[in-house]
Amino acid sequence: MTLKLIWDKFYVSIIFVITCLVLGIILMCTVIGSGSEYSEVDVNEGDSIWALADQYAAKSDMAKADFVSWVEKENNLTDGHVKAGDSVVIPVHETKLQRSDSTIQLANQ
């Protein structure tokens, strides 16, 4: 078969496949580009994953058990323990964390 015969028989399918590939590449680039929105927090002395869940789970709209599971999985914590000085990624978008941690100081204080 020549290319002209293939095109004449399958042009609709070829256009559909090319369109799907282009849209798939665009979608992948969009998803990959937005993957860095999660916050990274430093672990202090006495902190645990459950303590982080108590502090941040409400901001992530997750149950505490789901929060702990997510943190263990994403940070490759096989034993579930963290040490002081470690940094862990938590499922809280940076914008929510910054907005809630900021304090307001009045000019006369």
Sequence and secondary structure as in RCSB ss.txt:
>XXXX:A:sequence
MTLKLIWDKFYVSIIFVITCLVLGIILMCTVIGSGSEYSEVDVNEGDSIWALADQYAAKSDMAKADFVSWVEKEN
NLTDGHVKAGDSVVIPVHETKLQRSDSTIQLANQ
>XXXX:A:secstr
  HHHHHHHHHHHHHHHHHHHHHHHHHHHHHHHTTT EEEEE  TT  HHHHHHHHHHHHT  HHHHHHHHHHHT
T SS    TT EEEEEEEHHHHHHHH     TT 
